Amino acid sequence: MPSWTWLVIGLAAGLVVGVGIAFVVRQWIASRRVQMASEEAKKLVAEAQEKQKALLLESKEAAVNMKAEAEASYRETRGELQRLERRLSQKEENLERRDESFQRREQLLSGKEREIEKARNRVEELRQKQQQQLEQIAGLSSAEAKEILLQKVDIEVRDEASRRVRAMETAVKEESDKKSRDILSQAIQRLAGDVVAESTVSVVSLPGDEMKGRLIGREGRNIRALEHATGVDLIIDDTPGTVTLSCFDPVRREIARIALERLILDGRIHPARIEEMVQRARDEVETTIRTEGEQAANRAAVQGLPPELIRTLGRLKYRFSYGQNVLMHSVEVSALSGLMAAEIGANVEQAKRAGLLHDLGKAVDFETEGPHAQIGADLIKQWEKSPDVVRAVAAHHGEVEMNSALAFLVAASDAISASRPGARRESLEQYLKHLEALEGIANSFSGVEKSYAIQAGREIRILVKPEEIDDLGAMRLARDIVKKVEDTLNYPGQIKVTVVRETRAVDYAK
C-alpha cells in the first residue's frame, strides 16, 4: 500500500481516538456538574428543613405564649364579672330593703291623709253650722253680709285714697315746679351761646375806586353777568373803597362775595371769568357746608350721623329764622336738651341727637310743602333708628302730639333758645318770607330756569329756558307773573318783573 494510504488511515484513526477522548472528557465534566448540582440541592434542602424547624419552634412558642395570655385575660375578666355580680346582688338587696321601707311609709301617709280628710270634713260641717247660726242671728245671708262689708270697706278705701292722692298731687306739683325751675335755670346758666343776627347785605372792600369801573364793565356787561350768575344785587354807590352785595338768600350772597373777592384779586374781570369764579365759589361753599355740618355734630357730641344728614345740617349755616342762625340754634338746643335729660335721668344721647336735628327741615322747606318739623322728621326717618328721636323732631312745634319725655325736652329747649334776648327779630323774618314767596311764584311757572328777588324785593329777575319759551312767550310769562304777584302778595309800591331769555352758541377751535 502506498504511504499516503497509511497516512490517511492514521489520520482517521487519530481523529476517531480524539473524538472518543473528547466525548469521554465531556461526559466526565457533565457528570461532575450534575454531582455538584446535586450536592448544592441537598445543601439547600437541608437549610430549608432547618429553617422550617426553626419557624415551627417559633410558631409553637408564640402559640404557647398567646394561649397563656388569653388564659390570664380570661381569668382576669371572669374575676371582674364575679365582682360585678356580687355588687349587683348587693344593690338589689338594698333596693328591695328601700322598697319595703317606702311601702311602709306610703301606708302610713295614706292613713294620715284619711285622717286629715276626716278632720277637714268635720271642720267644714262645723263652719256651715256656725254660718247658719250667724245668718239666723243677723237675719242676713252670707252673700248679703259680704256685700255690705265690701261696700263699707270700698267707701273707706276710696276716701282714704282720694285724700292721699290729693296730698300727693299737691306735693308732686310743688316739687315738680321747683325741680323744673332748677333744671331750666341750671341748663340756661351752664350754656352760654353767642347770638348771630342775620344781615341781608355783604360789603366787599376794593383796592381803589377805579375798580368800580372795571366791575361795571363796558356798558355794564360785567355787573349784569355777575348779577345774572349769582342772583345777587351788586350796589356800587359813592361809598369809597366798597361795594355792597344785597340778597335775602345768604348762600347766594356768600357765593357772590367769594367770587367777587377772587375777581378783584385776579384782576381779569369779564363775563367768562365771572362765570368761572362763580362756579368755583359754589364748589367752595358746598365744601364749607359739609365741614360746618361735621363741626356742628362734633360740638353737639352727636356721633354716627350719615353723610346726607351732615350735608343737610351744614346748609343750616346759611339759614336764619327771625334773624337767628339756625345751625347755631340747633347746636344750642342740642346742648340744652342733653343737660336737662341728664338732670331728669332721660337718655342724654337721644336728647342731644333730637335737639341737633329738630330744625333740619328748614334746610329744605323751600323745596317741600308742609311745616318744617314734619319735613325734618320725614327726612331723618330713613336713617334714624330711634322712633323717639323722629317723634320728638315732628312734635317740637305741636303739630304732632307729644307722647314722650324726649319730645317735651326738645320743645322746651327750642323755646329757651329762641326766647333769649336779642336772639330773634320778627320783622326780618317776615321780610325774608316775602322774598321767598316772590321767588316761589316765579318758579311755579313752566319754562323758568332760575329766579332772583333783588332790590329788596322791588324787582324779580327771571331766567327762562330758550328752547321752551320764545320771545313772545317771555312777554306773556312776564304778564302772567305780574298778575299772580298782584293777586297773591301784599306789598307797598310796585315790583318790577324782568324776564331774561338768552341763547348762546358755543364752539371750540382745534
C-alpha positions as CSV (number, residue, x, y, z in Angstrom):
1,M,0.0,0.0,0.0
2,P,1.2,3.4,-0.7
3,S,2.4,5.6,2.1
4,W,-0.3,8.2,1.8
5,T,-2.9,5.5,2.4
6,W,-1.4,4.7,5.7
7,L,-1.2,8.3,6.4
8,V,-4.9,8.7,5.7
9,I,-5.7,5.7,7.8
10,G,-3.5,7.0,10.6
11,L,-5.2,10.4,10.4
12,A,-8.6,8.8,10.5
13,A,-7.7,6.6,13.4
14,G,-6.3,9.7,15.3
15,L,-9.5,11.6,14.6
16,V,-11.6,8.8,15.9
17,V,-9.5,8.5,19.0
18,G,-9.6,12.3,19.6
19,V,-13.3,12.3,19.2
20,G,-13.6,9.5,21.7
21,I,-11.4,11.2,24.2
22,A,-13.3,14.5,23.8
23,F,-16.6,12.6,24.3
24,V,-15.3,10.9,27.5
25,V,-14.0,14.2,28.8
26,R,-17.3,15.9,28.1
27,Q,-19.2,13.2,29.8
28,W,-17.0,13.4,32.8
29,I,-17.5,17.2,33.0
30,A,-21.2,16.8,32.7
31,S,-21.4,14.1,35.4
32,R,-19.2,16.3,37.6
33,R,-21.6,19.2,37.2
34,V,-24.6,17.1,37.9
35,Q,-22.9,15.8,41.0
36,M,-22.1,19.4,42.2
37,A,-25.7,20.5,41.4
38,S,-27.0,17.5,43.4
39,E,-24.8,18.4,46.3
40,E,-25.9,22.0,46.2
41,A,-29.6,21.0,46.0
42,K,-29.1,18.7,49.0
43,K,-27.4,21.6,50.9
44,L,-30.4,23.9,50.1
45,V,-32.9,21.3,51.1
46,A,-31.0,20.8,54.4
47,E,-31.0,24.6,55.0
48,A,-34.7,24.8,54.2
49,Q,-35.5,22.0,56.6
50,E,-33.5,23.7,59.3
51,K,-35.4,27.0,58.7
52,Q,-38.7,25.1,58.7
53,K,-37.8,23.5,62.0
54,A,-36.8,26.9,63.5
55,L,-40.1,28.5,62.2
56,L,-42.1,25.6,63.7
57,L,-40.4,26.1,67.0
58,E,-41.1,29.9,67.0
59,S,-44.7,29.3,66.0
60,K,-45.2,26.8,68.8
61,E,-43.6,29.2,71.3
62,A,-45.8,32.1,70.1
63,A,-48.9,29.9,70.2
64,V,-48.0,28.8,73.8
65,N,-47.5,32.5,74.8
66,M,-50.8,33.6,73.2
67,K,-52.6,30.8,74.9
68,A,-51.1,31.8,78.3
69,E,-52.0,35.4,77.8
70,A,-55.6,34.5,76.7
71,E,-56.0,32.3,79.7
72,A,-54.7,35.1,82.0
73,S,-57.0,37.6,80.4
74,Y,-59.9,35.2,80.7
75,R,-59.2,34.6,84.4
76,E,-59.0,38.4,85.0
77,T,-62.3,39.1,83.1
78,R,-64.0,36.3,84.9
79,G,-62.9,37.7,88.2
80,E,-64.1,41.1,87.3
81,L,-67.5,39.7,86.3
82,Q,-67.8,37.9,89.5
83,R,-67.1,41.1,91.5
84,L,-69.7,42.9,89.4
85,E,-72.2,40.2,90.0
86,R,-71.6,40.5,93.8
87,R,-72.1,44.3,93.7
88,L,-75.3,43.9,91.7
89,S,-76.6,41.4,94.1
90,Q,-75.8,43.8,97.0
91,K,-77.6,46.7,95.2
92,E,-80.6,44.5,94.5
93,E,-80.8,43.6,98.2
94,N,-80.5,47.3,99.1
95,L,-83.3,48.3,96.7
96,E,-85.5,45.6,98.0
97,R,-85.0,46.9,101.5
98,R,-85.7,50.5,100.4
99,D,-88.8,49.4,98.5
100,E,-90.1,47.8,101.7
101,S,-89.4,50.9,103.6
102,F,-91.2,53.1,101.1
103,Q,-94.2,50.9,101.1
104,R,-94.4,51.2,104.9
105,R,-94.1,55.0,104.6
106,E,-96.8,55.1,101.9
107,Q,-99.1,53.1,104.1
108,L,-98.5,55.5,107.0
109,L,-99.1,58.6,104.7
110,S,-102.3,57.1,103.3
111,G,-103.6,56.6,106.8
112,K,-102.7,60.2,107.7
113,E,-104.4,61.5,104.6
114,R,-107.6,59.7,105.5
115,E,-107.4,61.2,109.0
116,I,-106.8,64.7,107.6
117,E,-109.7,64.3,105.2
118,K,-112.0,63.2,108.0
119,A,-110.8,66.2,110.1
120,R,-111.4,68.6,107.1
121,N,-114.9,67.3,106.7
122,R,-115.7,67.8,110.4
123,V,-114.3,71.4,110.2
124,E,-116.4,72.1,107.1
125,E,-119.5,70.8,108.9
126,L,-118.8,72.9,111.9
127,R,-118.2,76.0,109.7
128,Q,-121.5,75.5,107.9
129,K,-123.3,75.1,111.2
130,Q,-121.7,78.2,112.6
131,Q,-122.6,80.2,109.4
132,Q,-126.2,79.0,109.6
133,Q,-126.3,80.1,113.2
134,L,-124.8,83.6,112.4
135,E,-127.3,84.1,109.5
136,Q,-130.2,83.2,111.8
137,I,-128.9,85.7,114.5
138,A,-128.2,88.5,112.0
139,G,-131.1,87.9,109.7
140,L,-128.7,88.1,106.6
141,S,-127.3,85.6,104.3
142,S,-123.5,85.3,103.9
143,A,-123.6,86.8,100.5
144,E,-125.6,89.8,101.7
145,A,-123.3,90.3,104.7
146,K,-120.2,90.0,102.5
147,E,-121.6,92.6,100.0
148,I,-122.4,95.1,102.9
149,L,-118.9,94.6,104.3
150,L,-117.2,95.1,100.9
151,Q,-119.2,98.3,100.2
152,K,-118.2,99.8,103.5
153,V,-114.6,98.9,103.0
154,D,-114.7,100.2,99.5
155,I,-116.1,103.6,100.6
156,E,-113.4,103.9,103.3
157,V,-110.6,102.9,100.9
158,R,-111.8,105.3,98.2
159,D,-112.0,108.2,100.7
160,E,-108.5,107.4,102.1
161,A,-107.1,107.0,98.6
162,S,-108.6,110.3,97.4
163,R,-107.1,112.1,100.4
164,R,-103.7,110.6,99.7
165,V,-103.9,111.3,96.0
166,R,-104.8,114.9,96.6
167,A,-101.9,115.3,99.1
168,M,-99.5,113.6,96.7
169,E,-100.6,115.6,93.8
170,T,-100.1,118.8,95.7
171,A,-96.7,117.7,96.9
172,V,-95.7,116.4,93.5
173,K,-96.8,119.6,91.7
174,E,-94.9,121.8,94.2
175,E,-91.8,119.6,93.9
176,S,-92.0,119.3,90.1
177,D,-92.4,123.1,89.7
178,K,-89.4,123.7,91.9
179,K,-87.4,120.9,90.2
180,S,-88.2,122.1,86.7
181,R,-87.3,125.7,87.6
182,D,-84.0,124.4,89.0
183,I,-83.3,122.2,85.9
184,L,-84.1,125.1,83.5
185,S,-82.1,127.6,85.4
186,Q,-79.1,125.3,85.6
187,A,-79.3,124.4,81.9
188,I,-79.5,128.0,80.9
189,Q,-76.7,129.0,83.3
190,R,-74.4,126.3,82.0
191,L,-74.9,127.2,78.3
192,A,-73.6,130.5,77.0
193,G,-74.1,130.9,73.3
194,D,-73.4,133.8,71.0
195,V,-76.2,135.5,69.2
196,V,-75.7,135.8,65.5
197,A,-78.1,138.1,63.7
198,E,-78.8,137.9,60.1
199,S,-77.9,140.5,57.6
200,T,-79.2,140.8,54.1
201,V,-76.1,142.6,52.7
202,S,-72.4,141.9,52.5
203,V,-69.7,144.5,52.0
204,V,-66.6,143.9,49.8
205,S,-63.6,146.1,50.1
206,L,-61.9,147.4,46.9
207,P,-58.3,148.3,46.5
208,G,-59.3,151.6,44.8
209,D,-62.2,153.4,43.3
210,E,-61.0,152.6,39.8
211,M,-62.0,149.0,40.4
212,K,-65.7,150.1,40.5
213,G,-65.5,151.0,36.8
214,R,-63.9,147.6,36.0
215,L,-66.6,145.8,37.9
216,I,-69.3,147.7,35.9
217,G,-67.6,147.0,32.6
218,R,-68.3,148.3,29.2
219,E,-72.0,149.2,29.0
220,G,-72.5,147.4,32.4
221,R,-71.8,143.9,31.0
222,N,-69.7,142.8,33.9
223,I,-72.2,143.8,36.6
224,R,-75.0,142.2,34.6
225,A,-73.0,139.0,34.2
226,L,-72.3,138.8,38.0
227,E,-75.9,139.5,38.9
228,H,-77.1,137.1,36.3
229,A,-74.8,134.3,37.5
230,T,-75.4,134.7,41.3
231,G,-78.9,136.3,41.6
232,V,-77.4,139.0,43.9
233,D,-77.9,142.7,43.5
234,L,-74.5,144.5,43.2
235,I,-74.8,148.0,44.6
236,I,-72.0,150.4,43.5
237,D,-72.5,153.9,45.0
238,D,-70.4,156.8,46.2
239,T,-69.1,155.0,49.3
240,P,-65.3,155.0,48.8
241,G,-63.5,151.7,48.6
242,T,-66.5,149.3,49.0
243,V,-69.3,147.7,47.0
244,T,-72.4,146.1,48.6
245,L,-74.0,142.8,47.8
246,S,-77.7,142.6,48.6
247,C,-79.7,139.4,48.6
248,F,-82.1,137.8,51.0
249,D,-80.6,134.3,50.3
250,P,-77.3,134.0,52.4
251,V,-76.0,131.2,50.2
252,R,-76.2,133.1,47.0
253,R,-74.8,136.2,48.8
254,E,-71.8,134.2,50.1
255,I,-71.1,132.7,46.7
256,A,-71.2,136.2,45.2
257,R,-68.9,137.6,47.9
258,I,-66.3,134.8,47.4
259,A,-66.4,135.2,43.6
260,L,-66.2,139.0,43.7
261,E,-63.2,138.9,46.1
262,R,-61.3,136.5,43.8
263,L,-62.1,138.5,40.7
264,I,-60.7,141.6,42.4
265,L,-57.5,139.8,43.4
266,D,-57.2,138.2,39.9
267,G,-57.8,141.5,38.0
268,R,-59.2,139.7,35.0
269,I,-62.9,140.8,35.0
270,H,-65.0,139.8,32.1
271,P,-68.2,137.7,31.7
272,A,-66.4,134.4,31.0
273,R,-64.1,134.8,34.0
274,I,-67.0,135.8,36.2
275,E,-68.9,132.6,35.4
276,E,-65.8,130.6,36.1
277,M,-65.2,132.3,39.5
278,V,-68.9,131.9,40.4
279,Q,-68.7,128.1,39.8
280,R,-65.5,127.8,41.9
281,A,-67.3,129.8,44.7
282,R,-70.2,127.4,44.5
283,D,-67.9,124.4,44.9
284,E,-66.2,126.1,47.9
285,V,-69.5,126.9,49.6
286,E,-70.5,123.2,49.1
287,T,-67.3,122.1,50.8
288,T,-67.9,124.6,53.6
289,I,-71.4,123.2,54.1
290,R,-70.1,119.7,54.6
291,T,-67.4,121.0,57.0
292,E,-69.9,123.1,59.0
293,G,-72.2,120.1,59.4
294,E,-69.3,117.9,60.7
295,Q,-68.2,120.6,63.1
296,A,-71.7,121.1,64.4
297,A,-72.1,117.4,65.1
298,N,-68.8,117.4,66.9
299,R,-69.7,120.4,69.0
300,A,-73.0,118.8,69.9
301,A,-71.2,115.5,70.6
302,V,-73.6,113.6,68.3
303,Q,-71.9,110.7,66.6
304,G,-72.9,108.3,63.7
305,L,-74.8,110.8,61.5
306,P,-74.9,109.7,57.8
307,P,-73.2,112.0,55.3
308,E,-76.6,113.0,53.8
309,L,-77.7,114.4,57.2
310,I,-74.3,116.0,57.8
311,R,-74.6,117.9,54.5
312,T,-78.2,119.0,55.1
313,L,-77.2,120.1,58.6
314,G,-74.4,122.2,57.2
315,R,-76.8,124.0,55.0
316,L,-78.4,125.5,58.1
317,K,-75.3,127.7,58.5
318,Y,-76.8,129.9,55.8
319,R,-80.3,129.6,57.1
320,F,-81.8,132.2,59.5
321,S,-85.0,132.2,61.4
322,Y,-86.2,135.5,62.7
323,G,-82.6,136.7,62.4
324,Q,-81.2,133.8,64.4
325,N,-78.7,131.5,62.8
326,V,-80.4,128.1,62.6
327,L,-77.2,126.0,62.8
328,M,-76.0,127.7,66.0
329,H,-79.6,127.5,67.3
330,S,-79.6,123.7,66.7
331,V,-76.3,123.2,68.5
332,E,-77.7,125.2,71.4
333,V,-80.9,123.2,71.5
334,S,-78.9,120.0,71.5
335,A,-76.8,121.2,74.5
336,L,-79.9,122.3,76.4
337,S,-81.7,119.0,75.7
338,G,-78.7,117.0,76.8
339,L,-78.3,119.0,80.1
340,M,-82.0,118.7,81.0
341,A,-82.1,115.0,80.1
342,A,-79.1,114.3,82.4
343,E,-81.0,116.1,85.2
344,I,-84.2,114.1,84.9
345,G,-82.5,110.7,84.1
346,A,-83.6,110.5,80.4
347,N,-81.5,109.3,77.5
348,V,-78.8,112.0,77.1
349,E,-77.6,110.8,73.7
350,Q,-81.0,110.7,72.1
351,A,-81.8,114.1,73.6
352,K,-78.7,115.6,72.0
353,R,-79.4,113.9,68.7
354,A,-83.1,115.1,68.6
355,G,-82.1,118.6,69.6
356,L,-79.4,118.9,66.9
357,L,-81.8,117.6,64.1
358,H,-85.0,119.3,65.3
359,D,-84.8,122.1,62.7
360,L,-83.3,120.1,59.9
361,G,-86.5,120.6,57.8
362,K,-85.6,124.3,57.5
363,A,-82.8,123.4,55.2
364,V,-85.2,122.0,52.5
365,D,-88.5,123.7,53.4
366,F,-88.4,125.8,50.3
367,E,-88.3,122.6,48.2
368,T,-91.1,120.7,50.0
369,E,-94.6,121.7,51.1
370,G,-95.5,121.4,54.8
371,P,-94.3,122.5,58.2
372,H,-90.6,122.2,58.7
373,A,-91.0,120.0,61.8
374,Q,-92.8,117.3,59.8
375,I,-90.4,117.8,56.8
376,G,-87.4,117.2,59.1
377,A,-89.0,114.1,60.7
378,D,-89.7,112.6,57.3
379,L,-86.1,113.4,56.2
380,I,-84.4,111.7,59.1
381,K,-86.8,108.8,59.3
382,Q,-84.9,106.9,56.6
383,W,-81.6,106.9,58.6
384,E,-82.6,107.4,62.3
385,K,-83.2,104.1,64.1
386,S,-84.9,105.5,67.2
387,P,-88.6,106.3,66.7
388,D,-88.5,108.6,69.8
389,V,-86.0,110.9,68.1
390,V,-88.2,111.1,64.9
391,R,-91.3,111.7,67.1
392,A,-89.5,114.5,69.0
393,V,-88.5,116.3,65.8
394,A,-92.0,116.1,64.4
395,A,-93.7,117.2,67.7
396,H,-91.4,120.1,68.8
397,H,-93.9,122.7,67.4
398,G,-97.0,120.9,68.5
399,E,-98.2,119.7,65.0
400,V,-97.9,116.2,66.3
401,E,-98.9,115.0,69.8
402,M,-96.0,114.9,72.3
403,N,-96.0,111.4,73.8
404,S,-92.6,111.1,75.3
405,A,-90.2,112.9,77.7
406,L,-87.8,113.4,74.8
407,A,-90.4,115.4,72.8
408,F,-91.1,117.7,75.7
409,L,-87.3,118.3,76.3
410,V,-86.7,119.3,72.7
411,A,-89.7,121.6,72.6
412,A,-88.6,123.3,75.9
413,S,-85.0,123.6,74.7
414,D,-86.2,125.1,71.4
415,A,-88.3,127.7,73.3
416,I,-85.5,128.6,75.7
417,S,-83.0,129.1,72.8
418,A,-85.5,131.2,70.8
419,S,-86.6,133.3,73.7
420,R,-83.2,134.7,74.8
421,P,-83.0,138.4,74.5
422,G,-81.8,139.5,71.1
423,A,-82.0,136.0,69.6
424,R,-84.7,136.8,67.1
425,R,-86.2,139.6,65.1
426,E,-89.7,139.3,63.7
427,S,-89.5,142.0,61.0
428,L,-86.5,140.4,59.2
429,E,-88.1,137.0,59.1
430,Q,-91.2,138.4,57.5
431,Y,-89.1,140.3,55.0
432,L,-87.3,137.1,54.0
433,K,-90.5,135.2,53.7
434,H,-91.8,137.8,51.4
435,L,-88.7,137.4,49.1
436,E,-89.0,133.6,49.2
437,A,-92.7,133.8,48.3
438,L,-91.8,136.1,45.4
439,E,-89.3,133.7,44.0
440,G,-91.7,130.8,44.6
441,I,-94.3,132.4,42.4
442,A,-91.8,132.8,39.6
443,N,-90.5,129.3,39.9
444,S,-94.1,127.9,39.8
445,F,-94.4,128.7,36.0
446,S,-93.2,126.2,33.4
447,G,-90.1,127.1,31.5
448,V,-88.5,129.1,34.3
449,E,-84.8,128.1,34.9
450,K,-83.9,130.4,37.8
451,S,-85.4,133.4,39.6
452,Y,-83.8,136.0,41.8
453,A,-85.5,138.6,44.0
454,I,-83.3,141.6,44.2
455,Q,-83.5,145.3,45.1
456,A,-85.0,144.4,48.5
457,G,-87.9,142.7,46.8
458,R,-88.7,145.6,44.5
459,E,-87.5,143.6,41.4
460,I,-87.5,139.9,40.4
461,R,-85.3,138.7,37.7
462,I,-86.3,135.5,35.9
463,L,-84.1,133.4,33.6
464,V,-86.1,131.2,31.2
465,K,-85.2,128.2,29.1
466,P,-84.8,129.5,25.5
467,E,-85.7,126.1,24.0
468,E,-89.1,126.1,25.7
469,I,-90.1,129.8,25.7
470,D,-89.7,132.2,22.7
471,D,-89.7,136.0,22.8
472,L,-93.5,136.3,22.7
473,G,-93.7,133.6,25.4
474,A,-91.3,135.6,27.5
475,M,-93.6,138.6,27.3
476,R,-96.7,136.6,28.2
477,L,-94.8,135.0,31.1
478,A,-93.9,138.4,32.5
479,R,-97.5,139.4,32.3
480,D,-98.7,136.2,34.0
481,I,-96.2,136.5,36.8
482,V,-97.2,140.1,37.4
483,K,-100.9,139.1,37.6
484,K,-100.1,136.3,40.1
485,V,-98.0,138.6,42.2
486,E,-100.8,141.1,42.4
487,D,-103.3,138.5,43.3
488,T,-101.1,136.7,45.9
489,L,-98.9,139.1,47.7
490,N,-99.4,142.3,49.7
491,Y,-96.6,144.9,49.2
492,P,-96.1,148.6,49.1
493,G,-95.2,150.4,45.9
494,Q,-94.5,148.3,42.8
495,I,-92.5,145.2,41.9
496,K,-90.5,145.1,38.6
497,V,-90.7,141.7,36.8
498,T,-87.8,141.2,34.3
499,V,-87.8,138.0,32.1
500,V,-84.4,137.3,30.5
501,R,-84.2,134.9,27.5
502,E,-80.7,134.2,26.3
503,T,-79.5,131.9,23.5
504,R,-75.8,131.0,23.5
505,A,-73.8,129.3,20.6
506,V,-70.6,127.7,21.8
507,D,-68.0,126.0,19.7
508,Y,-64.2,125.2,20.0
509,A,-61.4,125.9,17.6
510,K,-59.0,123.0,17.4
